[in-house]
Amino acid sequence: MNKKTSPLDDAPQHVKLAVDLIMLLEQNEVAPEDVLQALEIVKQDFSSKIQLDQKT
């Protein structure tokens, strides 16, 4: 049995996540401007979580 492989199979987790998010957003036809605004909020939230984790 031949298993087809994808370049993503060996990609880092953050690349796989990015591809999944892009596909999800495109399938739901989310406006690019809304995506970028939402990503800024997400980035701020996760940056805050990283800072909190580093303090403990």
All heavy atoms as a GROMACS GRO file, in nm:
protein
  441
    1MET      N    1   0.084  -0.118   0.000
    1MET     CA    2   0.000   0.000   0.000
    1MET      C    3   0.090   0.125   0.000
    1MET      O    4   0.176   0.140   0.084
    1MET     CB    5  -0.089  -0.001   0.125
    1MET     CG    6  -0.182   0.117   0.130
    1MET     SD    7  -0.264   0.140   0.288
    1MET     CE    8  -0.379   0.008   0.293
    2ASN      N    9   0.071   0.210  -0.097
    2ASN     CA   10   0.146   0.334  -0.105
    2ASN      C   11   0.075   0.443  -0.028
    2ASN      O   12  -0.042   0.471  -0.053
    2ASN     CB   13   0.161   0.380  -0.251
    2ASN     CG   14   0.288   0.334  -0.314
    2ASN    OD1   15   0.379   0.290  -0.244
    2ASN    ND2   16   0.296   0.342  -0.445
    3LYS      N   17   0.145   0.501   0.065
    3LYS     CA   18   0.087   0.613   0.140
    3LYS      C   19   0.136   0.743   0.078
    3LYS      O   20   0.256   0.765   0.066
    3LYS     CB   21   0.129   0.605   0.287
    3LYS     CG   22   0.071   0.715   0.370
    3LYS     CD   23   0.119   0.710   0.512
    3LYS     CE   24   0.064   0.829   0.587
    3LYS     NZ   25   0.126   0.847   0.716
    4LYS      N   26   0.042   0.826   0.036
    4LYS     CA   27   0.080   0.956  -0.019
    4LYS      C   28   0.125   1.046   0.095
    4LYS      O   29   0.062   1.050   0.200
    4LYS     CB   30  -0.037   1.020  -0.092
    4LYS     CG   31  -0.072   0.950  -0.221
    4LYS     CD   32  -0.180   1.026  -0.295
    4LYS     CE   33  -0.213   0.956  -0.424
    4LYS     NZ   34  -0.316   1.029  -0.500
    5THR      N   35   0.233   1.114   0.072
    5THR     CA   36   0.281   1.209   0.173
    5THR      C   37   0.266   1.350   0.120
    5THR      O   38   0.266   1.374   0.000
    5THR     CB   39   0.427   1.182   0.211
    5THR    OG1   40   0.509   1.194   0.094
    5THR    CG2   41   0.444   1.044   0.271
    6SER      N   42   0.256   1.439   0.211
    6SER     CA   43   0.243   1.580   0.179
    6SER      C   44   0.364   1.652   0.238
    6SER      O   45   0.416   1.609   0.341
    6SER     CB   46   0.114   1.633   0.242
    6SER     OG   47   0.116   1.773   0.247
    7PRO      N   48   0.406   1.760   0.177
    7PRO     CA   49   0.514   1.838   0.238
    7PRO      C   50   0.479   1.884   0.380
    7PRO      O   51   0.566   1.905   0.462
    7PRO     CB   52   0.530   1.958   0.145
    7PRO     CG   53   0.472   1.915   0.016
    7PRO     CD   54   0.365   1.815   0.050
    8LEU      N   55   0.350   1.894   0.408
    8LEU     CA   56   0.307   1.937   0.541
    8LEU      C   57   0.330   1.830   0.647
    8LEU      O   58   0.334   1.860   0.765
    8LEU     CB   59   0.159   1.976   0.540
    8LEU     CG   60   0.127   2.114   0.485
    8LEU    CD1   61  -0.023   2.138   0.486
    8LEU    CD2   62   0.197   2.222   0.562
    9ASP      N   63   0.341   1.705   0.604
    9ASP     CA   64   0.360   1.597   0.700
    9ASP      C   65   0.481   1.621   0.791
    9ASP      O   66   0.478   1.588   0.909
    9ASP     CB   67   0.376   1.462   0.630
    9ASP     CG   68   0.246   1.415   0.567
    9ASP    OD1   69   0.137   1.466   0.604
    9ASP    OD2   70   0.252   1.326   0.479
   10ASP      N   71   0.586   1.678   0.734
   10ASP     CA   72   0.708   1.702   0.810
   10ASP      C   73   0.724   1.848   0.853
   10ASP      O   74   0.826   1.885   0.909
   10ASP     CB   75   0.831   1.660   0.727
   10ASP     CG   76   0.832   1.510   0.700
   10ASP    OD1   77   0.788   1.434   0.786
   10ASP    OD2   78   0.876   1.471   0.590
   11ALA      N   79   0.623   1.928   0.827
   11ALA     CA   80   0.631   2.071   0.861
   11ALA      C   81   0.617   2.090   1.011
   11ALA      O   82   0.556   2.008   1.081
   11ALA     CB   83   0.520   2.147   0.789
   12PRO      N   84   0.675   2.198   1.062
   12PRO     CA   85   0.658   2.230   1.205
   12PRO      C   86   0.510   2.252   1.238
   12PRO      O   87   0.430   2.287   1.151
   12PRO     CB   88   0.736   2.361   1.222
   12PRO     CG   89   0.824   2.372   1.103
   12PRO     CD   90   0.757   2.296   0.992
   13GLN      N   91   0.477   2.232   1.364
   13GLN     CA   92   0.338   2.243   1.408
   13GLN      C   93   0.276   2.380   1.376
   13GLN      O   94   0.160   2.389   1.336
   13GLN     CB   95   0.328   2.215   1.559
   13GLN     CG   96   0.186   2.211   1.612
   13GLN     CD   97   0.101   2.102   1.548
   13GLN    OE1   98   0.149   1.995   1.513
   13GLN    NE2   99  -0.027   2.130   1.530
   14HIS      N  100   0.355   2.487   1.392
   14HIS     CA  101   0.298   2.620   1.367
   14HIS      C  102   0.263   2.640   1.219
   14HIS      O  103   0.168   2.711   1.187
   14HIS     CB  104   0.392   2.731   1.418
   14HIS     CG  105   0.521   2.742   1.344
   14HIS    ND1  106   0.628   2.661   1.369
   14HIS    CD2  107   0.559   2.826   1.246
   14HIS    CE1  108   0.729   2.692   1.290
   14HIS    NE2  109   0.689   2.793   1.213
   15VAL      N  110   0.335   2.576   1.129
   15VAL     CA  111   0.303   2.585   0.986
   15VAL      C  112   0.174   2.509   0.957
   15VAL      O  113   0.087   2.558   0.884
   15VAL     CB  114   0.420   2.532   0.900
   15VAL    CG1  115   0.382   2.524   0.753
   15VAL    CG2  116   0.544   2.619   0.919
   16LYS      N  117   0.160   2.390   1.015
   16LYS     CA  118   0.038   2.312   0.998
   16LYS      C  119  -0.083   2.390   1.050
   16LYS      O  120  -0.190   2.392   0.987
   16LYS     CB  121   0.048   2.178   1.071
   16LYS     CG  122   0.150   2.085   1.010
   16LYS     CD  123   0.158   1.957   1.093
   16LYS     CE  124   0.268   1.867   1.047
   16LYS     NZ  125   0.277   1.744   1.129
   17LEU      N  126  -0.066   2.453   1.165
   17LEU     CA  127  -0.175   2.532   1.224
   17LEU      C  128  -0.212   2.649   1.132
   17LEU      O  129  -0.330   2.676   1.109
   17LEU     CB  130  -0.136   2.583   1.362
   17LEU     CG  131  -0.235   2.672   1.434
   17LEU    CD1  132  -0.369   2.601   1.453
   17LEU    CD2  133  -0.179   2.716   1.568
   18ALA      N  134  -0.112   2.717   1.078
   18ALA     CA  135  -0.138   2.829   0.988
   18ALA      C  136  -0.215   2.784   0.865
   18ALA      O  137  -0.312   2.851   0.824
   18ALA     CB  138  -0.006   2.895   0.947
   19VAL      N  139  -0.176   2.672   0.808
   19VAL     CA  140  -0.246   2.621   0.690
   19VAL      C  141  -0.391   2.587   0.725
   19VAL      O  142  -0.483   2.621   0.650
   19VAL     CB  143  -0.172   2.498   0.631
   19VAL    CG1  144  -0.255   2.430   0.524
   19VAL    CG2  145  -0.037   2.541   0.575
   20ASP      N  146  -0.411   2.522   0.839
   20ASP     CA  147  -0.548   2.489   0.882
   20ASP      C  148  -0.632   2.615   0.901
   20ASP      O  149  -0.749   2.619   0.860
   20ASP     CB  150  -0.545   2.409   1.012
   20ASP     CG  151  -0.498   2.266   0.993
   20ASP    OD1  152  -0.495   2.217   0.878
   20ASP    OD2  153  -0.463   2.203   1.095
   21LEU      N  154  -0.574   2.716   0.964
   21LEU     CA  155  -0.648   2.840   0.987
   21LEU      C  156  -0.682   2.910   0.855
   21LEU      O  157  -0.793   2.960   0.837
   21LEU     CB  158  -0.568   2.934   1.077
   21LEU     CG  159  -0.556   2.891   1.223
   21LEU    CD1  160  -0.456   2.980   1.296
   21LEU    CD2  161  -0.691   2.896   1.292
   22ILE      N  162  -0.587   2.913   0.764
   22ILE     CA  163  -0.612   2.975   0.634
   22ILE      C  164  -0.726   2.904   0.562
   22ILE      O  165  -0.818   2.968   0.510
   22ILE     CB  166  -0.484   2.974   0.547
   22ILE    CG1  167  -0.381   3.071   0.606
   22ILE    CG2  168  -0.516   3.010   0.402
   22ILE    CD1  169  -0.242   3.056   0.547
   23MET      N  170  -0.722   2.772   0.562
   23MET     CA  171  -0.828   2.695   0.496
   23MET      C  172  -0.964   2.722   0.560
   23MET      O  173  -1.063   2.743   0.491
   23MET     CB  174  -0.795   2.545   0.500
   23MET     CG  175  -0.679   2.508   0.409
   23MET     SD  176  -0.633   2.333   0.419
   23MET     CE  177  -0.786   2.251   0.384
   24LEU      N  178  -0.968   2.723   0.693
   24LEU     CA  179  -1.093   2.747   0.766
   24LEU      C  180  -1.149   2.885   0.732
   24LEU      O  181  -1.268   2.900   0.703
   24LEU     CB  182  -1.069   2.735   0.916
   24LEU     CG  183  -1.186   2.765   1.007
   24LEU    CD1  184  -1.293   2.658   0.992
   24LEU    CD2  185  -1.140   2.773   1.151
   25LEU      N  186  -1.064   2.985   0.735
   25LEU     CA  187  -1.109   3.121   0.708
   25LEU      C  188  -1.154   3.138   0.564
   25LEU      O  189  -1.254   3.205   0.537
   25LEU     CB  190  -0.998   3.220   0.744
   25LEU     CG  191  -0.965   3.225   0.894
   25LEU    CD1  192  -0.832   3.295   0.917
   25LEU    CD2  193  -1.077   3.292   0.971
   26GLU      N  194  -1.080   3.077   0.471
   26GLU     CA  195  -1.119   3.088   0.330
   26GLU      C  196  -1.250   3.013   0.302
   26GLU      O  197  -1.335   3.063   0.229
   26GLU     CB  198  -1.007   3.036   0.240
   26GLU     CG  199  -0.890   3.131   0.234
   26GLU     CD  200  -0.778   3.082   0.144
   26GLU    OE1  201  -0.778   2.964   0.102
   26GLU    OE2  202  -0.687   3.163   0.117
   27GLN      N  203  -1.266   2.895   0.362
   27GLN     CA  204  -1.389   2.818   0.342
   27GLN      C  205  -1.511   2.894   0.395
   27GLN      O  206  -1.621   2.880   0.342
   27GLN     CB  207  -1.379   2.681   0.409
   27GLN     CG  208  -1.285   2.588   0.337
   27GLN     CD  209  -1.258   2.460   0.415
   27GLN    OE1  210  -1.296   2.446   0.530
   27GLN    NE2  211  -1.189   2.367   0.351
   28ASN      N  212  -1.490   2.972   0.499
   28ASN     CA  213  -1.600   3.048   0.558
   28ASN      C  214  -1.609   3.189   0.500
   28ASN      O  215  -1.688   3.271   0.548
   28ASN     CB  216  -1.586   3.053   0.710
   28ASN     CG  217  -1.623   2.921   0.772
   28ASN    OD1  218  -1.740   2.889   0.783
   28ASN    ND2  219  -1.523   2.840   0.807
   29GLU      N  220  -1.529   3.215   0.399
   29GLU     CA  221  -1.531   3.341   0.326
   29GLU      C  222  -1.523   3.463   0.417
   29GLU      O  223  -1.598   3.560   0.403
   29GLU     CB  224  -1.655   3.347   0.235
   29GLU     CG  225  -1.656   3.237   0.131
   29GLU     CD  226  -1.779   3.238   0.041
   29GLU    OE1  227  -1.868   3.323   0.059
   29GLU    OE2  228  -1.783   3.153  -0.050
   30VAL      N  229  -1.432   3.455   0.512
   30VAL     CA  230  -1.411   3.567   0.604
   30VAL      C  231  -1.330   3.673   0.530
   30VAL      O  232  -1.230   3.643   0.464
   30VAL     CB  233  -1.337   3.521   0.732
   30VAL    CG1  234  -1.314   3.638   0.826
   30VAL    CG2  235  -1.414   3.409   0.800
   31ALA      N  236  -1.372   3.797   0.541
   31ALA     CA  237  -1.304   3.907   0.473
   31ALA      C  238  -1.162   3.922   0.525
   31ALA      O  239  -1.138   3.914   0.646
   31ALA     CB  240  -1.380   4.037   0.496
   32PRO      N  241  -1.067   3.941   0.433
   32PRO     CA  242  -0.926   3.952   0.475
   32PRO      C  243  -0.903   4.061   0.582
   32PRO      O  244  -0.822   4.042   0.672
   32PRO     CB  245  -0.853   3.988   0.345
   32PRO     CG  246  -0.940   3.930   0.237
   32PRO     CD  247  -1.081   3.945   0.288
   33GLU      N  248  -0.974   4.171   0.571
   33GLU     CA  249  -0.958   4.278   0.669
   33GLU      C  250  -1.000   4.231   0.808
   33GLU      O  251  -0.934   4.262   0.909
   33GLU     CB  252  -1.040   4.402   0.631
   33GLU     CG  253  -0.997   4.466   0.501
   33GLU     CD  254  -1.057   4.398   0.376
   33GLU    OE1  255  -1.142   4.307   0.390
   33GLU    OE2  256  -1.015   4.435   0.265
   34ASP      N  257  -1.109   4.155   0.815
   34ASP     CA  258  -1.155   4.102   0.943
   34ASP      C  259  -1.056   4.001   0.999
   34ASP      O  260  -1.032   3.995   1.119
   34ASP     CB  261  -1.294   4.037   0.927
   34ASP     CG  262  -1.403   4.138   0.899
   34ASP    OD1  263  -1.385   4.257   0.934
   34ASP    OD2  264  -1.506   4.098   0.842
   35VAL      N  265  -1.000   3.920   0.911
   35VAL     CA  266  -0.901   3.820   0.954
   35VAL      C  267  -0.782   3.890   1.018
   35VAL      O  268  -0.737   3.853   1.127
   35VAL     CB  269  -0.854   3.732   0.836
   35VAL    CG1  270  -0.735   3.646   0.876
   35VAL    CG2  271  -0.968   3.647   0.782
   36LEU      N  272  -0.730   3.992   0.952
   36LEU     CA  273  -0.613   4.061   1.004
   36LEU      C  274  -0.642   4.130   1.137
   36LEU      O  275  -0.558   4.128   1.228
   36LEU     CB  276  -0.560   4.162   0.901
   36LEU     CG  277  -0.501   4.098   0.775
   36LEU    CD1  278  -0.460   4.207   0.676
   36LEU    CD2  279  -0.384   4.007   0.808
   37GLN      N  280  -0.759   4.190   1.150
   37GLN     CA  281  -0.795   4.253   1.277
   37GLN      C  282  -0.809   4.149   1.387
   37GLN      O  283  -0.763   4.170   1.500
   37GLN     CB  284  -0.924   4.333   1.261
   37GLN     CG  285  -0.907   4.458   1.177
   37GLN     CD  286  -1.038   4.531   1.152
   37GLN    OE1  287  -1.146   4.475   1.164
   37GLN    NE2  288  -1.026   4.658   1.118
   38ALA      N  289  -0.870   4.037   1.355
   38ALA     CA  290  -0.886   3.930   1.454
   38ALA      C  291  -0.751   3.872   1.494
   38ALA      O  292  -0.726   3.844   1.612
   38ALA     CB  293  -0.977   3.821   1.398
   39LEU      N  294  -0.662   3.857   1.398
   39LEU     CA  295  -0.529   3.801   1.428
   39LEU      C  296  -0.450   3.892   1.520
   39LEU      O  297  -0.372   3.844   1.603
   39LEU     CB  298  -0.452   3.774   1.299
   39LEU     CG  299  -0.500   3.653   1.219
   39LEU    CD1  300  -0.426   3.645   1.086
   39LEU    CD2  301  -0.485   3.525   1.298
   40GLU      N  302  -0.468   4.022   1.507
   40GLU     CA  303  -0.401   4.116   1.598
   40GLU      C  304  -0.447   4.092   1.742
   40GLU      O  305  -0.367   4.093   1.835
   40GLU     CB  306  -0.426   4.261   1.556
   40GLU     CG  307  -0.344   4.305   1.437
   40GLU     CD  308  -0.194   4.298   1.462
   40GLU    OE1  309  -0.147   4.330   1.574
   40GLU    OE2  310  -0.122   4.259   1.368
   41ILE      N  311  -0.577   4.072   1.759
   41ILE     CA  312  -0.631   4.046   1.893
   41ILE      C  313  -0.577   3.913   1.946
   41ILE      O  314  -0.535   3.904   2.062
   41ILE     CB  315  -0.786   4.044   1.888
   41ILE    CG1  316  -0.838   4.184   1.853
   41ILE    CG2  317  -0.844   3.996   2.022
   41ILE    CD1  318  -0.986   4.188   1.819
   42VAL      N  319  -0.576   3.812   1.861
   42VAL     CA  320  -0.526   3.681   1.901
   42VAL      C  321  -0.378   3.690   1.939
   42VAL      O  322  -0.334   3.635   2.041
   42VAL     CB  323  -0.547   3.577   1.788
   42VAL    CG1  324  -0.475   3.446   1.819
   42VAL    CG2  325  -0.695   3.555   1.764
   43LYS      N  326  -0.301   3.763   1.859
   43LYS     CA  327  -0.157   3.778   1.887
   43LYS      C  328  -0.135   3.847   2.020
   43LYS      O  329  -0.051   3.805   2.100
   43LYS     CB  330  -0.090   3.858   1.774
   43LYS     CG  331   0.059   3.869   1.792
   43LYS     CD  332   0.124   3.939   1.675
   43LYS     CE  333   0.273   3.947   1.695
   43LYS     NZ  334   0.341   4.012   1.583
   44GLN      N  335  -0.211   3.953   2.048
   44GLN     CA  336  -0.199   4.023   2.176
   44GLN      C  337  -0.234   3.931   2.292
   44GLN      O  338  -0.164   3.929   2.394
   44GLN     CB  339  -0.288   4.147   2.178
   44GLN     CG  340  -0.242   4.257   2.086
   44GLN     CD  341  -0.342   4.371   2.075
   44GLN    OE1  342  -0.444   4.373   2.143
   44GLN    NE2  343  -0.314   4.466   1.988
   45ASP      N  344  -0.339   3.853   2.276
   45ASP     CA  345  -0.383   3.762   2.382
   45ASP      C  346  -0.276   3.657   2.413
   45ASP      O  347  -0.241   3.635   2.529
   45ASP     CB  348  -0.514   3.695   2.341
   45ASP     CG  349  -0.567   3.603   2.450
   45ASP    OD1  350  -0.601   3.654   2.559
   45ASP    OD2  351  -0.572   3.481   2.426
   46PHE      N  352  -0.223   3.595   2.309
   46PHE     CA  353  -0.124   3.491   2.332
   46PHE      C  354   0.010   3.548   2.376
   46PHE      O  355   0.082   3.483   2.452
   46PHE     CB  356  -0.112   3.401   2.208
   46PHE     CG  357  -0.220   3.297   2.204
   46PHE    CD1  358  -0.341   3.323   2.143
   46PHE    CD2  359  -0.202   3.173   2.264
   46PHE    CE1  360  -0.442   3.228   2.141
   46PHE    CE2  361  -0.301   3.077   2.263
   46PHE     CZ  362  -0.422   3.104   2.202
   47SER      N  363   0.043   3.667   2.333
   47SER     CA  364   0.165   3.733   2.382
   47SER      C  365   0.154   3.759   2.532
   47SER      O  366   0.250   3.739   2.607
   47SER     CB  367   0.190   3.863   2.307
   47SER     OG  368   0.221   3.838   2.172
   48SER      N  369   0.035   3.802   2.575
   48SER     CA  370   0.012   3.824   2.719
   48SER      C  371   0.026   3.694   2.796
   48SER      O  372   0.084   3.691   2.906
   48SER     CB  373  -0.127   3.881   2.743
   48SER     OG  374  -0.138   4.008   2.685
   49LYS      N  375  -0.025   3.585   2.740
   49LYS     CA  376  -0.015   3.455   2.808
   49LYS      C  377   0.130   3.411   2.820
   49LYS      O  378   0.170   3.356   2.923
   49LYS     CB  379  -0.096   3.350   2.732
   49LYS     CG  380  -0.244   3.372   2.747
   49LYS     CD  381  -0.325   3.272   2.665
   49LYS     CE  382  -0.473   3.307   2.681
   49LYS     NZ  383  -0.561   3.223   2.604
   50ILE      N  384   0.210   3.436   2.718
   50ILE     CA  385   0.351   3.401   2.723
   50ILE      C  386   0.421   3.482   2.831
   50ILE      O  387   0.500   3.429   2.911
   50ILE     CB  388   0.420   3.422   2.586
   50ILE    CG1  389   0.372   3.315   2.488
   50ILE    CG2  390   0.571   3.421   2.600
   50ILE    CD1  391   0.418   3.338   2.346
   51GLN      N  392   0.391   3.612   2.839
   51GLN     CA  393   0.452   3.697   2.941
   51GLN      C  394   0.414   3.651   3.081
   51GLN      O  395   0.498   3.648   3.170
   51GLN     CB  396   0.413   3.843   2.919
   51GLN     CG  397   0.478   3.903   2.797
   51GLN     CD  398   0.430   4.046   2.771
   51GLN    OE1  399   0.341   4.096   2.837
   51GLN    NE2  400   0.492   4.109   2.672
   52LEU      N  401   0.290   3.613   3.100
   52LEU     CA  402   0.245   3.564   3.231
   52LEU      C  403   0.316   3.434   3.267
   52LEU      O  404   0.357   3.414   3.383
   52LEU     CB  405   0.094   3.544   3.234
   52LEU     CG  406   0.010   3.669   3.240
   52LEU    CD1  407  -0.139   3.634   3.229
   52LEU    CD2  408   0.035   3.747   3.369
   53ASP      N  409   0.333   3.346   3.170
   53ASP     CA  410   0.401   3.219   3.195
   53ASP      C  411   0.548   3.240   3.231
   53ASP      O  412   0.605   3.167   3.311
   53ASP     CB  413   0.392   3.127   3.071
   53ASP     CG  414   0.255   3.066   3.053
   53ASP    OD1  415   0.172   3.072   3.148
   53ASP    OD2  416   0.228   3.012   2.943
   54GLN      N  417   0.611   3.341   3.172
   54GLN     CA  418   0.751   3.368   3.200
   54GLN      C  419   0.771   3.427   3.339
   54GLN      O  420   0.879   3.416   3.395
   54GLN     CB  421   0.808   3.462   3.093
   54GLN     CG  422   0.822   3.395   2.958
   54GLN     CD  423   0.866   3.491   2.849
   54GLN    OE1  424   0.868   3.612   2.866
   54GLN    NE2  425   0.900   3.435   2.734
   55LYS      N  426   0.668   3.487   3.394
   55LYS     CA  427   0.677   3.547   3.528
   55LYS      C  428   0.664   3.442   3.637
   55LYS      O  429   0.702   3.467   3.751
   55LYS     CB  430   0.571   3.655   3.546
   55LYS     CG  431   0.598   3.778   3.463
   55LYS     CD  432   0.492   3.883   3.486
   55LYS     CE  433   0.521   4.006   3.400
   55LYS     NZ  434   0.420   4.110   3.419
   56THR      N  435   0.608   3.327   3.603
   56THR     CA  436   0.589   3.224   3.706
   56THR      C  437   0.696   3.117   3.697
   56THR      O  438   0.769   3.103   3.609
   56THR     CB  439   0.451   3.156   3.690
   56THR    OG1  440   0.439   3.099   3.561
   56THR    CG2  441   0.340   3.254   3.716
   0.00000   0.00000   0.00000
